[in-house]
Amino acid sequence: MNLAHTIFGVFGNATALFLFLAPSITFKRIIKNKSTEQFSGIPYPMTLLNCLLSAWYGLPFVSKDNLLVSTINGTGAAIEIIYVLIFLFYAPKKEKAKIFGIFTCVLAVFATVALVSLSALHGNSRKLFCGIAATVFSIIMYASPLSIMVSKSIIVSLSIFYSFLRLLIY
C-alpha cells in the first residue's frame, strides 16, 4: 500500500507541476509587453493561498505520511509568488493596489491558520482544522477564475434575459 501511495503521489505531483506552470505563457506575454493588459490577477494569490495551506497540511506535525503534498504545494507556492510579483510589477496602479491587498489578506489568512493550528490545536483536531481550511480555500481558488467572467457584458446579458422573461409573463 505504501509503494502505491508513493507511485501515485509522484504522478500526481508531476501533473500538478504542469498545472502550476501553465500560466507561464501568460507571464511571458506580460513581461514581453511590459503590461498585464486585461488579464486578471485574482487567481494567482488565491492559488498561492491554496498552495500554502495544502503545504502546511502535508507537514508531518499536521498530517502524517503526506510529505508529497507538502513538496508539490511548496513548489507551487514558490511559483505562484513569482507570478504575483511579476503581476504586481507590471500592473496599473489601481490593479496593483487590488492584487497587493488580496496578497496581504492571503498571507494574513495563512499566518492565522498556521498560528491557530500550532497554538490551540493538537493531533486530529489540528489535522481536521488544517484540512478544512485547505479544502475551503481550494474551492475558492478554483472559483476565482470565475471572477474574470463577472463583467458588464454578463450583467447586460442577464438583464436582457430577465426583461424577456417579464415580457413572456405579462
C-alpha positions as CSV (number, residue, x, y, z in Angstrom):
1,M,0.0,0.0,0.0
2,N,2.8,2.4,0.9
3,L,4.5,1.8,-2.5
4,A,1.3,2.5,-4.4
5,H,0.7,5.7,-2.3
6,T,4.2,6.9,-3.3
7,I,3.9,6.0,-7.0
8,F,0.5,7.7,-7.4
9,G,1.8,10.6,-5.3
10,V,4.7,11.2,-7.7
11,F,2.5,11.0,-10.7
12,G,0.1,13.4,-9.1
13,N,3.0,15.8,-8.3
14,A,4.2,15.7,-11.9
15,T,0.7,16.6,-13.1
16,A,0.3,19.3,-10.5
17,L,3.6,20.8,-11.5
18,F,2.4,21.2,-15.1
19,L,-0.8,22.9,-13.8
20,F,1.3,25.4,-11.8
21,L,3.5,26.1,-14.8
22,A,0.5,26.5,-17.2
23,P,0.3,30.3,-16.7
24,S,3.9,30.8,-17.6
25,I,2.9,31.5,-21.2
26,T,0.7,34.4,-20.0
27,F,3.5,35.7,-17.9
28,K,6.0,35.6,-20.8
29,R,3.5,37.8,-22.7
30,I,3.1,40.1,-19.7
31,I,6.9,40.5,-19.4
32,K,7.3,40.9,-23.2
33,N,4.6,43.6,-23.4
34,K,5.5,45.1,-20.1
35,S,1.8,45.2,-19.3
36,T,-0.8,43.0,-17.6
37,E,-3.2,44.0,-20.4
38,Q,-6.7,42.8,-19.5
39,F,-5.5,39.8,-17.5
40,S,-7.0,39.4,-14.0
41,G,-4.5,38.9,-11.2
42,I,-7.0,37.4,-8.8
43,P,-6.4,33.7,-9.5
44,Y,-2.7,33.9,-8.6
45,P,-2.9,35.0,-4.9
46,M,-5.8,32.6,-4.4
47,T,-3.8,29.8,-5.8
48,L,-0.9,30.9,-3.6
49,L,-3.2,30.6,-0.5
50,N,-4.3,27.1,-1.6
51,C,-0.7,26.0,-2.0
52,L,0.4,27.4,1.3
53,L,-2.5,25.8,3.2
54,S,-2.0,22.5,1.4
55,A,1.7,22.5,2.0
56,W,1.0,23.3,5.7
57,Y,-1.5,20.4,5.9
58,G,1.1,18.0,4.4
59,L,3.7,18.7,7.0
60,P,4.4,15.7,9.4
61,F,3.3,17.6,12.5
62,V,-0.1,18.3,11.0
63,S,-0.7,15.2,8.9
64,K,1.4,12.1,8.8
65,D,2.6,10.4,5.5
66,N,1.7,13.4,3.3
67,L,5.1,14.8,2.6
68,L,4.5,14.6,-1.2
69,V,1.5,17.0,-0.6
70,S,3.9,19.5,1.1
71,T,6.6,19.2,-1.6
72,I,4.4,19.9,-4.6
73,N,2.4,22.6,-2.9
74,G,5.6,24.2,-1.5
75,T,6.9,24.3,-5.1
76,G,3.5,25.6,-6.3
77,A,3.6,28.4,-3.6
78,A,7.1,29.4,-4.8
79,I,5.9,29.5,-8.5
80,E,2.7,31.5,-7.5
81,I,4.8,34.0,-5.5
82,I,6.8,34.7,-8.7
83,Y,3.6,35.1,-10.7
84,V,2.1,37.5,-8.1
85,L,5.3,39.6,-8.0
86,I,5.5,39.8,-11.8
87,F,1.9,40.8,-11.9
88,L,2.4,43.5,-9.3
89,F,5.4,44.8,-11.1
90,Y,3.6,45.3,-14.5
91,A,0.0,46.1,-13.3
92,P,-1.5,49.5,-13.4
93,K,-1.8,51.3,-10.1
94,K,-5.4,50.5,-9.4
95,E,-5.0,46.8,-10.2
96,K,-1.7,46.7,-8.3
97,A,-3.4,48.0,-5.2
98,K,-6.2,45.4,-5.5
99,I,-3.8,42.5,-6.0
100,F,-1.5,43.7,-3.3
101,G,-4.5,43.9,-0.9
102,I,-5.5,40.3,-1.8
103,F,-1.9,39.2,-1.5
104,T,-1.7,40.7,2.0
105,C,-5.0,39.1,3.0
106,V,-3.7,35.7,1.7
107,L,-0.6,36.0,3.9
108,A,-2.7,37.0,6.9
109,V,-5.1,34.1,6.4
110,F,-2.3,31.6,6.1
111,A,-0.5,33.1,9.2
112,T,-3.7,32.8,11.2
113,V,-4.4,29.2,10.2
114,A,-0.8,28.3,11.0
115,L,-0.8,30.1,14.4
116,V,-4.1,28.7,15.5
117,S,-3.2,25.2,14.4
118,L,0.1,25.4,16.3
119,S,-1.0,27.1,19.4
120,A,-4.6,25.9,20.0
121,L,-4.9,22.5,18.3
122,H,-3.2,19.2,18.6
123,G,-3.4,15.8,17.0
124,N,-6.6,15.0,15.0
125,S,-8.2,18.4,15.6
126,R,-5.2,20.1,14.1
127,K,-5.3,17.8,11.1
128,L,-9.1,18.4,10.7
129,F,-8.8,22.2,11.1
130,C,-6.0,22.5,8.5
131,G,-7.7,20.1,6.2
132,I,-11.0,22.0,6.2
133,A,-9.1,25.3,5.7
134,A,-7.2,23.8,2.8
135,T,-10.4,22.4,1.3
136,V,-12.4,25.7,1.6
137,F,-9.7,27.8,0.1
138,S,-9.1,25.1,-2.6
139,I,-12.8,25.6,-3.7
140,I,-12.3,29.4,-3.6
141,M,-9.1,29.0,-5.7
142,Y,-11.0,27.0,-8.4
143,A,-13.8,29.5,-8.3
144,S,-11.6,32.6,-8.6
145,P,-11.2,32.5,-12.4
146,L,-15.0,33.0,-12.5
147,S,-14.3,36.5,-11.2
148,I,-13.0,37.3,-14.7
149,M,-16.4,36.3,-16.2
150,V,-18.3,38.6,-13.9
151,S,-18.3,41.6,-16.2
152,K,-20.5,44.2,-17.6
153,S,-21.4,42.0,-20.6
154,I,-22.7,39.2,-18.4
155,I,-24.8,41.6,-16.3
156,V,-26.2,43.2,-19.5
157,S,-27.0,39.7,-20.9
158,L,-28.8,38.7,-17.7
159,S,-30.8,42.0,-17.7
160,I,-31.9,41.3,-21.3
161,F,-32.8,37.7,-20.3
162,Y,-34.9,38.9,-17.4
163,S,-36.6,41.6,-19.5
164,F,-37.5,38.9,-22.0
165,L,-39.0,36.7,-19.2
166,R,-41.0,39.7,-17.9
167,L,-42.5,40.1,-21.4
168,L,-43.4,36.5,-21.5
169,I,-45.1,36.6,-18.1
170,Y,-47.2,39.7,-18.9
